[in-house]
Amino acid sequence: MDLFLQITAAIAMGLMLIYLWPAYKHWQHNSPKAQQGDWMAALLPLGAVVLLVIFLIMAVR
């Protein structure tokens, strides 16, 4: 029974990849280009999350 579920899951993932391939190609060609300041805008919230996690770890010690 386990082998049957694994084969079914593999087929489902393959069909999903085939179904989503056109959307991937569209977004790959028509995606917005990175501009000055985009990395800083992404790093600011990531840094805030890291600091929050460090604070929470220190709080439970």
mmJSON file of the N, C-alpha and C atoms, coordinates in Angstrom:
{"data_MODEL":{"atom_site":{
"group_PDB":["ATOM","ATOM","ATOM","ATOM","ATOM","ATOM","ATOM","ATOM","ATOM","ATOM","ATOM","ATOM","ATOM","ATOM","ATOM","ATOM","ATOM","ATOM","ATOM","ATOM","ATOM","ATOM","ATOM","ATOM","ATOM","ATOM","ATOM","ATOM","ATOM","ATOM","ATOM","ATOM","ATOM","ATOM","ATOM","ATOM","ATOM","ATOM","ATOM","ATOM","ATOM","ATOM","ATOM","ATOM","ATOM","ATOM","ATOM","ATOM","ATOM","ATOM","ATOM","ATOM","ATOM","ATOM","ATOM","ATOM","ATOM","ATOM","ATOM","ATOM","ATOM","ATOM","ATOM","ATOM","ATOM","ATOM","ATOM","ATOM","ATOM","ATOM","ATOM","ATOM","ATOM","ATOM","ATOM","ATOM","ATOM","ATOM","ATOM","ATOM","ATOM","ATOM","ATOM","ATOM","ATOM","ATOM","ATOM","ATOM","ATOM","ATOM","ATOM","ATOM","ATOM","ATOM","ATOM","ATOM","ATOM","ATOM","ATOM","ATOM","ATOM","ATOM","ATOM","ATOM","ATOM","ATOM","ATOM","ATOM","ATOM","ATOM","ATOM","ATOM","ATOM","ATOM","ATOM","ATOM","ATOM","ATOM","ATOM","ATOM","ATOM","ATOM","ATOM","ATOM","ATOM","ATOM","ATOM","ATOM","ATOM","ATOM","ATOM","ATOM","ATOM","ATOM","ATOM","ATOM","ATOM","ATOM","ATOM","ATOM","ATOM","ATOM","ATOM","ATOM","ATOM","ATOM","ATOM","ATOM","ATOM","ATOM","ATOM","ATOM","ATOM","ATOM","ATOM","ATOM","ATOM","ATOM","ATOM","ATOM","ATOM","ATOM","ATOM","ATOM","ATOM","ATOM","ATOM","ATOM","ATOM","ATOM","ATOM","ATOM","ATOM","ATOM","ATOM","ATOM","ATOM","ATOM","ATOM","ATOM","ATOM","ATOM","ATOM"],
"id":[1,2,3,4,5,6,7,8,9,10,11,12,13,14,15,16,17,18,19,20,21,22,23,24,25,26,27,28,29,30,31,32,33,34,35,36,37,38,39,40,41,42,43,44,45,46,47,48,49,50,51,52,53,54,55,56,57,58,59,60,61,62,63,64,65,66,67,68,69,70,71,72,73,74,75,76,77,78,79,80,81,82,83,84,85,86,87,88,89,90,91,92,93,94,95,96,97,98,99,100,101,102,103,104,105,106,107,108,109,110,111,112,113,114,115,116,117,118,119,120,121,122,123,124,125,126,127,128,129,130,131,132,133,134,135,136,137,138,139,140,141,142,143,144,145,146,147,148,149,150,151,152,153,154,155,156,157,158,159,160,161,162,163,164,165,166,167,168,169,170,171,172,173,174,175,176,177,178,179,180,181,182,183],
"type_symbol":["N","C","C","N","C","C","N","C","C","N","C","C","N","C","C","N","C","C","N","C","C","N","C","C","N","C","C","N","C","C","N","C","C","N","C","C","N","C","C","N","C","C","N","C","C","N","C","C","N","C","C","N","C","C","N","C","C","N","C","C","N","C","C","N","C","C","N","C","C","N","C","C","N","C","C","N","C","C","N","C","C","N","C","C","N","C","C","N","C","C","N","C","C","N","C","C","N","C","C","N","C","C","N","C","C","N","C","C","N","C","C","N","C","C","N","C","C","N","C","C","N","C","C","N","C","C","N","C","C","N","C","C","N","C","C","N","C","C","N","C","C","N","C","C","N","C","C","N","C","C","N","C","C","N","C","C","N","C","C","N","C","C","N","C","C","N","C","C","N","C","C","N","C","C","N","C","C","N","C","C","N","C","C"],
"label_atom_id":["N","CA","C","N","CA","C","N","CA","C","N","CA","C","N","CA","C","N","CA","C","N","CA","C","N","CA","C","N","CA","C","N","CA","C","N","CA","C","N","CA","C","N","CA","C","N","CA","C","N","CA","C","N","CA","C","N","CA","C","N","CA","C","N","CA","C","N","CA","C","N","CA","C","N","CA","C","N","CA","C","N","CA","C","N","CA","C","N","CA","C","N","CA","C","N","CA","C","N","CA","C","N","CA","C","N","CA","C","N","CA","C","N","CA","C","N","CA","C","N","CA","C","N","CA","C","N","CA","C","N","CA","C","N","CA","C","N","CA","C","N","CA","C","N","CA","C","N","CA","C","N","CA","C","N","CA","C","N","CA","C","N","CA","C","N","CA","C","N","CA","C","N","CA","C","N","CA","C","N","CA","C","N","CA","C","N","CA","C","N","CA","C","N","CA","C","N","CA","C","N","CA","C","N","CA","C","N","CA","C","N","CA","C"],
"label_alt_id":[null,null,null,null,null,null,null,null,null,null,null,null,null,null,null,null,null,null,null,null,null,null,null,null,null,null,null,null,null,null,null,null,null,null,null,null,null,null,null,null,null,null,null,null,null,null,null,null,null,null,null,null,null,null,null,null,null,null,null,null,null,null,null,null,null,null,null,null,null,null,null,null,null,null,null,null,null,null,null,null,null,null,null,null,null,null,null,null,null,null,null,null,null,null,null,null,null,null,null,null,null,null,null,null,null,null,null,null,null,null,null,null,null,null,null,null,null,null,null,null,null,null,null,null,null,null,null,null,null,null,null,null,null,null,null,null,null,null,null,null,null,null,null,null,null,null,null,null,null,null,null,null,null,null,null,null,null,null,null,null,null,null,null,null,null,null,null,null,null,null,null,null,null,null,null,null,null,null,null,null,null,null,null],
"label_comp_id":["MET","MET","MET","ASP","ASP","ASP","LEU","LEU","LEU","PHE","PHE","PHE","LEU","LEU","LEU","GLN","GLN","GLN","ILE","ILE","ILE","THR","THR","THR","ALA","ALA","ALA","ALA","ALA","ALA","ILE","ILE","ILE","ALA","ALA","ALA","MET","MET","MET","GLY","GLY","GLY","LEU","LEU","LEU","MET","MET","MET","LEU","LEU","LEU","ILE","ILE","ILE","TYR","TYR","TYR","LEU","LEU","LEU","TRP","TRP","TRP","PRO","PRO","PRO","ALA","ALA","ALA","TYR","TYR","TYR","LYS","LYS","LYS","HIS","HIS","HIS","TRP","TRP","TRP","GLN","GLN","GLN","HIS","HIS","HIS","ASN","ASN","ASN","SER","SER","SER","PRO","PRO","PRO","LYS","LYS","LYS","ALA","ALA","ALA","GLN","GLN","GLN","GLN","GLN","GLN","GLY","GLY","GLY","ASP","ASP","ASP","TRP","TRP","TRP","MET","MET","MET","ALA","ALA","ALA","ALA","ALA","ALA","LEU","LEU","LEU","LEU","LEU","LEU","PRO","PRO","PRO","LEU","LEU","LEU","GLY","GLY","GLY","ALA","ALA","ALA","VAL","VAL","VAL","VAL","VAL","VAL","LEU","LEU","LEU","LEU","LEU","LEU","VAL","VAL","VAL","ILE","ILE","ILE","PHE","PHE","PHE","LEU","LEU","LEU","ILE","ILE","ILE","MET","MET","MET","ALA","ALA","ALA","VAL","VAL","VAL","ARG","ARG","ARG"],
"label_asym_id":["A","A","A","A","A","A","A","A","A","A","A","A","A","A","A","A","A","A","A","A","A","A","A","A","A","A","A","A","A","A","A","A","A","A","A","A","A","A","A","A","A","A","A","A","A","A","A","A","A","A","A","A","A","A","A","A","A","A","A","A","A","A","A","A","A","A","A","A","A","A","A","A","A","A","A","A","A","A","A","A","A","A","A","A","A","A","A","A","A","A","A","A","A","A","A","A","A","A","A","A","A","A","A","A","A","A","A","A","A","A","A","A","A","A","A","A","A","A","A","A","A","A","A","A","A","A","A","A","A","A","A","A","A","A","A","A","A","A","A","A","A","A","A","A","A","A","A","A","A","A","A","A","A","A","A","A","A","A","A","A","A","A","A","A","A","A","A","A","A","A","A","A","A","A","A","A","A","A","A","A","A","A","A"],
"label_entity_id":["1","1","1","1","1","1","1","1","1","1","1","1","1","1","1","1","1","1","1","1","1","1","1","1","1","1","1","1","1","1","1","1","1","1","1","1","1","1","1","1","1","1","1","1","1","1","1","1","1","1","1","1","1","1","1","1","1","1","1","1","1","1","1","1","1","1","1","1","1","1","1","1","1","1","1","1","1","1","1","1","1","1","1","1","1","1","1","1","1","1","1","1","1","1","1","1","1","1","1","1","1","1","1","1","1","1","1","1","1","1","1","1","1","1","1","1","1","1","1","1","1","1","1","1","1","1","1","1","1","1","1","1","1","1","1","1","1","1","1","1","1","1","1","1","1","1","1","1","1","1","1","1","1","1","1","1","1","1","1","1","1","1","1","1","1","1","1","1","1","1","1","1","1","1","1","1","1","1","1","1","1","1","1"],
"label_seq_id":[1,1,1,2,2,2,3,3,3,4,4,4,5,5,5,6,6,6,7,7,7,8,8,8,9,9,9,10,10,10,11,11,11,12,12,12,13,13,13,14,14,14,15,15,15,16,16,16,17,17,17,18,18,18,19,19,19,20,20,20,21,21,21,22,22,22,23,23,23,24,24,24,25,25,25,26,26,26,27,27,27,28,28,28,29,29,29,30,30,30,31,31,31,32,32,32,33,33,33,34,34,34,35,35,35,36,36,36,37,37,37,38,38,38,39,39,39,40,40,40,41,41,41,42,42,42,43,43,43,44,44,44,45,45,45,46,46,46,47,47,47,48,48,48,49,49,49,50,50,50,51,51,51,52,52,52,53,53,53,54,54,54,55,55,55,56,56,56,57,57,57,58,58,58,59,59,59,60,60,60,61,61,61],
"pdbx_PDB_ins_code":[null,null,null,null,null,null,null,null,null,null,null,null,null,null,null,null,null,null,null,null,null,null,null,null,null,null,null,null,null,null,null,null,null,null,null,null,null,null,null,null,null,null,null,null,null,null,null,null,null,null,null,null,null,null,null,null,null,null,null,null,null,null,null,null,null,null,null,null,null,null,null,null,null,null,null,null,null,null,null,null,null,null,null,null,null,null,null,null,null,null,null,null,null,null,null,null,null,null,null,null,null,null,null,null,null,null,null,null,null,null,null,null,null,null,null,null,null,null,null,null,null,null,null,null,null,null,null,null,null,null,null,null,null,null,null,null,null,null,null,null,null,null,null,null,null,null,null,null,null,null,null,null,null,null,null,null,null,null,null,null,null,null,null,null,null,null,null,null,null,null,null,null,null,null,null,null,null,null,null,null,null,null,null],
"Cartn_x":[0.826,0.0,0.87,1.969,2.851,3.483,3.864,4.468,3.463,2.208,1.161,0.993,1.026,0.893,2.089,3.273,4.463,4.424,4.004,3.903,2.833,1.705,0.638,1.099,1.821,2.333,3.338,4.2,5.178,4.482,3.452,2.704,1.995,1.409,0.723,1.698,2.898,3.889,4.339,4.518,4.901,3.836,2.572,1.483,1.386,1.647,1.608,2.722,3.902,4.997,4.663,4.083,3.694,2.631,1.685,0.611,1.142,2.133,2.628,3.758,4.289,5.425,5.139,3.995,3.748,3.746,3.207,3.212,4.635,5.451,6.858,7.574,7.383,8.051,7.584,6.289,5.765,6.403,6.431,6.993,8.498,9.16,10.607,10.94,10.126,10.404,9.856,8.79,8.12,8.252,9.241,9.399,10.011,9.698,10.31,11.798,12.567,14.016,14.348,15.37,15.791,16.347,16.062,16.539,17.297,17.877,18.644,17.768,18.236,17.519,16.608,16.434,15.547,16.094,17.421,18.002,17.879,18.057,17.933,16.497,15.535,14.135,13.798,14.492,14.259,15.011,16.198,17.01,16.494,15.839,15.327,14.313,13.269,12.354,12.998,13.892,14.589,15.441,16.128,16.923,16.051,14.876,13.956,13.478,13.227,12.802,13.924,15.151,16.295,16.456,16.35,16.462,15.326,14.116,12.998,13.236,13.733,14.012,15.103,16.149,17.217,16.654,15.802,15.184,14.335,13.557,12.712,13.55,14.643,15.529,16.115,16.559,17.137,16.079,14.824,13.758,13.41,13.551,13.179,14.322,15.483,16.631,16.584],
"Cartn_y":[-1.194,0.0,1.258,1.218,2.382,2.689,1.673,1.862,2.501,2.062,2.633,4.131,4.536,5.953,6.764,6.206,6.911,7.102,6.08,6.186,7.206,7.188,8.146,9.573,9.768,11.103,11.575,10.685,11.055,11.447,10.716,11.055,12.395,12.622,13.892,15.064,14.9,15.983,16.24,15.183,15.351,16.083,15.725,16.414,17.877,18.149,19.529,20.35,19.763,20.477,20.77,19.8,20.016,21.11,21.116,22.105,23.512,23.644,24.956,25.485,24.684,25.106,26.378,26.535,27.783,29.022,28.92,30.067,30.416,29.384,29.624,30.357,29.912,30.559,32.005,32.241,33.606,34.521,34.085,34.932,35.068,34.092,34.177,35.271,35.387,36.38,37.764,37.847,39.12,39.595,39.105,39.506,40.897,41.632,42.952,42.817,43.736,43.717,44.393,43.898,44.464,45.873,46.739,48.111,48.458,49.637,50.099,50.121,49.511,49.532,48.338,47.467,46.318,45.348,45.125,44.193,44.734,46.021,46.599,46.489,46.663,46.532,45.097,44.119,42.722,42.338,42.894,42.528,43.129,44.255,44.891,44.01,43.492,42.61,41.287,40.754,39.513,39.718,40.842,41.155,41.316,41.912,42.064,40.702,39.776,38.435,37.723,37.843,37.215,37.769,39.083,39.681,39.235,39.096,38.618,37.181,36.328,34.942,34.883,35.683,35.714,36.201,37.221,37.71,36.633,35.889,34.842,33.697,33.365,32.32,32.774,34.025,34.528,34.622,34.866,35.025,33.696,32.581,31.303,30.638,31.192,30.605,30.937],
"Cartn_z":[0.0,0.0,0.0,0.736,0.818,-0.54,-1.272,-2.593,-3.549,-3.457,-4.299,-4.024,-2.762,-2.42,-2.902,-2.826,-3.299,-4.813,-5.527,-6.983,-7.357,-6.667,-6.929,-6.641,-5.553,-5.222,-6.264,-6.74,-7.766,-9.062,-9.443,-10.659,-10.486,-9.318,-9.058,-9.116,-8.545,-8.599,-10.032,-10.8,-12.2,-12.996,-12.785,-13.477,-13.045,-11.769,-11.297,-11.947,-12.081,-12.748,-14.202,-14.883,-16.277,-16.371,-15.443,-15.444,-15.16,-14.256,-13.849,-14.727,-15.639,-16.458,-17.261,-17.929,-18.673,-17.78,-16.589,-15.673,-15.259,-15.027,-14.675,-15.811,-17.036,-18.171,-18.324,-18.125,-18.237,-17.202,-15.934,-14.885,-15.013,-15.587,-15.792,-16.804,-17.842,-18.888,-18.552,-17.76,-17.503,-16.057,-15.346,-13.948,-13.855,-12.779,-12.611,-12.299,-12.794,-12.575,-11.247,-10.594,-9.314,-9.521,-8.568,-8.644,-7.376,-7.356,-6.214,-4.969,-3.893,-2.633,-2.397,-3.374,-3.189,-2.146,-2.156,-1.183,0.234,0.405,1.743,2.239,1.345,1.722,2.116,1.559,1.913,3.183,3.377,4.531,5.836,5.763,6.976,7.718,7.07,7.801,8.208,7.38,7.744,8.996,9.072,10.253,11.489,11.31,12.435,12.943,12.037,12.438,13.176,12.69,13.355,14.763,14.91,16.235,17.153,16.621,17.428,17.901,17.017,17.394,18.459,18.303,19.317,20.646,20.617,21.845,22.517,21.723,22.28,22.865,22.225,22.757,24.08,24.155,25.392,26.494,26.136,27.12,27.811,27.106,27.711,28.458,28.396,29.115,30.564],
"occupancy":[1.0,1.0,1.0,1.0,1.0,1.0,1.0,1.0,1.0,1.0,1.0,1.0,1.0,1.0,1.0,1.0,1.0,1.0,1.0,1.0,1.0,1.0,1.0,1.0,1.0,1.0,1.0,1.0,1.0,1.0,1.0,1.0,1.0,1.0,1.0,1.0,1.0,1.0,1.0,1.0,1.0,1.0,1.0,1.0,1.0,1.0,1.0,1.0,1.0,1.0,1.0,1.0,1.0,1.0,1.0,1.0,1.0,1.0,1.0,1.0,1.0,1.0,1.0,1.0,1.0,1.0,1.0,1.0,1.0,1.0,1.0,1.0,1.0,1.0,1.0,1.0,1.0,1.0,1.0,1.0,1.0,1.0,1.0,1.0,1.0,1.0,1.0,1.0,1.0,1.0,1.0,1.0,1.0,1.0,1.0,1.0,1.0,1.0,1.0,1.0,1.0,1.0,1.0,1.0,1.0,1.0,1.0,1.0,1.0,1.0,1.0,1.0,1.0,1.0,1.0,1.0,1.0,1.0,1.0,1.0,1.0,1.0,1.0,1.0,1.0,1.0,1.0,1.0,1.0,1.0,1.0,1.0,1.0,1.0,1.0,1.0,1.0,1.0,1.0,1.0,1.0,1.0,1.0,1.0,1.0,1.0,1.0,1.0,1.0,1.0,1.0,1.0,1.0,1.0,1.0,1.0,1.0,1.0,1.0,1.0,1.0,1.0,1.0,1.0,1.0,1.0,1.0,1.0,1.0,1.0,1.0,1.0,1.0,1.0,1.0,1.0,1.0,1.0,1.0,1.0,1.0,1.0,1.0],
"B_iso_or_equiv":[0.0,0.0,0.0,0.0,0.0,0.0,0.0,0.0,0.0,0.0,0.0,0.0,0.0,0.0,0.0,0.0,0.0,0.0,0.0,0.0,0.0,0.0,0.0,0.0,0.0,0.0,0.0,0.0,0.0,0.0,0.0,0.0,0.0,0.0,0.0,0.0,0.0,0.0,0.0,0.0,0.0,0.0,0.0,0.0,0.0,0.0,0.0,0.0,0.0,0.0,0.0,0.0,0.0,0.0,0.0,0.0,0.0,0.0,0.0,0.0,0.0,0.0,0.0,0.0,0.0,0.0,0.0,0.0,0.0,0.0,0.0,0.0,0.0,0.0,0.0,0.0,0.0,0.0,0.0,0.0,0.0,0.0,0.0,0.0,0.0,0.0,0.0,0.0,0.0,0.0,0.0,0.0,0.0,0.0,0.0,0.0,0.0,0.0,0.0,0.0,0.0,0.0,0.0,0.0,0.0,0.0,0.0,0.0,0.0,0.0,0.0,0.0,0.0,0.0,0.0,0.0,0.0,0.0,0.0,0.0,0.0,0.0,0.0,0.0,0.0,0.0,0.0,0.0,0.0,0.0,0.0,0.0,0.0,0.0,0.0,0.0,0.0,0.0,0.0,0.0,0.0,0.0,0.0,0.0,0.0,0.0,0.0,0.0,0.0,0.0,0.0,0.0,0.0,0.0,0.0,0.0,0.0,0.0,0.0,0.0,0.0,0.0,0.0,0.0,0.0,0.0,0.0,0.0,0.0,0.0,0.0,0.0,0.0,0.0,0.0,0.0,0.0,0.0,0.0,0.0,0.0,0.0,0.0],
"pdbx_formal_charge":[null,null,null,null,null,null,null,null,null,null,null,null,null,null,null,null,null,null,null,null,null,null,null,null,null,null,null,null,null,null,null,null,null,null,null,null,null,null,null,null,null,null,null,null,null,null,null,null,null,null,null,null,null,null,null,null,null,null,null,null,null,null,null,null,null,null,null,null,null,null,null,null,null,null,null,null,null,null,null,null,null,null,null,null,null,null,null,null,null,null,null,null,null,null,null,null,null,null,null,null,null,null,null,null,null,null,null,null,null,null,null,null,null,null,null,null,null,null,null,null,null,null,null,null,null,null,null,null,null,null,null,null,null,null,null,null,null,null,null,null,null,null,null,null,null,null,null,null,null,null,null,null,null,null,null,null,null,null,null,null,null,null,null,null,null,null,null,null,null,null,null,null,null,null,null,null,null,null,null,null,null,null,null],
"auth_seq_id":[1,1,1,2,2,2,3,3,3,4,4,4,5,5,5,6,6,6,7,7,7,8,8,8,9,9,9,10,10,10,11,11,11,12,12,12,13,13,13,14,14,14,15,15,15,16,16,16,17,17,17,18,18,18,19,19,19,20,20,20,21,21,21,22,22,22,23,23,23,24,24,24,25,25,25,26,26,26,27,27,27,28,28,28,29,29,29,30,30,30,31,31,31,32,32,32,33,33,33,34,34,34,35,35,35,36,36,36,37,37,37,38,38,38,39,39,39,40,40,40,41,41,41,42,42,42,43,43,43,44,44,44,45,45,45,46,46,46,47,47,47,48,48,48,49,49,49,50,50,50,51,51,51,52,52,52,53,53,53,54,54,54,55,55,55,56,56,56,57,57,57,58,58,58,59,59,59,60,60,60,61,61,61],
"auth_comp_id":["MET","MET","MET","ASP","ASP","ASP","LEU","LEU","LEU","PHE","PHE","PHE","LEU","LEU","LEU","GLN","GLN","GLN","ILE","ILE","ILE","THR","THR","THR","ALA","ALA","ALA","ALA","ALA","ALA","ILE","ILE","ILE","ALA","ALA","ALA","MET","MET","MET","GLY","GLY","GLY","LEU","LEU","LEU","MET","MET","MET","LEU","LEU","LEU","ILE","ILE","ILE","TYR","TYR","TYR","LEU","LEU","LEU","TRP","TRP","TRP","PRO","PRO","PRO","ALA","ALA","ALA","TYR","TYR","TYR","LYS","LYS","LYS","HIS","HIS","HIS","TRP","TRP","TRP","GLN","GLN","GLN","HIS","HIS","HIS","ASN","ASN","ASN","SER","SER","SER","PRO","PRO","PRO","LYS","LYS","LYS","ALA","ALA","ALA","GLN","GLN","GLN","GLN","GLN","GLN","GLY","GLY","GLY","ASP","ASP","ASP","TRP","TRP","TRP","MET","MET","MET","ALA","ALA","ALA","ALA","ALA","ALA","LEU","LEU","LEU","LEU","LEU","LEU","PRO","PRO","PRO","LEU","LEU","LEU","GLY","GLY","GLY","ALA","ALA","ALA","VAL","VAL","VAL","VAL","VAL","VAL","LEU","LEU","LEU","LEU","LEU","LEU","VAL","VAL","VAL","ILE","ILE","ILE","PHE","PHE","PHE","LEU","LEU","LEU","ILE","ILE","ILE","MET","MET","MET","ALA","ALA","ALA","VAL","VAL","VAL","ARG","ARG","ARG"],
"auth_asym_id":["A","A","A","A","A","A","A","A","A","A","A","A","A","A","A","A","A","A","A","A","A","A","A","A","A","A","A","A","A","A","A","A","A","A","A","A","A","A","A","A","A","A","A","A","A","A","A","A","A","A","A","A","A","A","A","A","A","A","A","A","A","A","A","A","A","A","A","A","A","A","A","A","A","A","A","A","A","A","A","A","A","A","A","A","A","A","A","A","A","A","A","A","A","A","A","A","A","A","A","A","A","A","A","A","A","A","A","A","A","A","A","A","A","A","A","A","A","A","A","A","A","A","A","A","A","A","A","A","A","A","A","A","A","A","A","A","A","A","A","A","A","A","A","A","A","A","A","A","A","A","A","A","A","A","A","A","A","A","A","A","A","A","A","A","A","A","A","A","A","A","A","A","A","A","A","A","A","A","A","A","A","A","A"],
"auth_atom_id":["N","CA","C","N","CA","C","N","CA","C","N","CA","C","N","CA","C","N","CA","C","N","CA","C","N","CA","C","N","CA","C","N","CA","C","N","CA","C","N","CA","C","N","CA","C","N","CA","C","N","CA","C","N","CA","C","N","CA","C","N","CA","C","N","CA","C","N","CA","C","N","CA","C","N","CA","C","N","CA","C","N","CA","C","N","CA","C","N","CA","C","N","CA","C","N","CA","C","N","CA","C","N","CA","C","N","CA","C","N","CA","C","N","CA","C","N","CA","C","N","CA","C","N","CA","C","N","CA","C","N","CA","C","N","CA","C","N","CA","C","N","CA","C","N","CA","C","N","CA","C","N","CA","C","N","CA","C","N","CA","C","N","CA","C","N","CA","C","N","CA","C","N","CA","C","N","CA","C","N","CA","C","N","CA","C","N","CA","C","N","CA","C","N","CA","C","N","CA","C","N","CA","C","N","CA","C","N","CA","C","N","CA","C"],
"pdbx_PDB_model_num":[1,1,1,1,1,1,1,1,1,1,1,1,1,1,1,1,1,1,1,1,1,1,1,1,1,1,1,1,1,1,1,1,1,1,1,1,1,1,1,1,1,1,1,1,1,1,1,1,1,1,1,1,1,1,1,1,1,1,1,1,1,1,1,1,1,1,1,1,1,1,1,1,1,1,1,1,1,1,1,1,1,1,1,1,1,1,1,1,1,1,1,1,1,1,1,1,1,1,1,1,1,1,1,1,1,1,1,1,1,1,1,1,1,1,1,1,1,1,1,1,1,1,1,1,1,1,1,1,1,1,1,1,1,1,1,1,1,1,1,1,1,1,1,1,1,1,1,1,1,1,1,1,1,1,1,1,1,1,1,1,1,1,1,1,1,1,1,1,1,1,1,1,1,1,1,1,1,1,1,1,1,1,1]
}}}
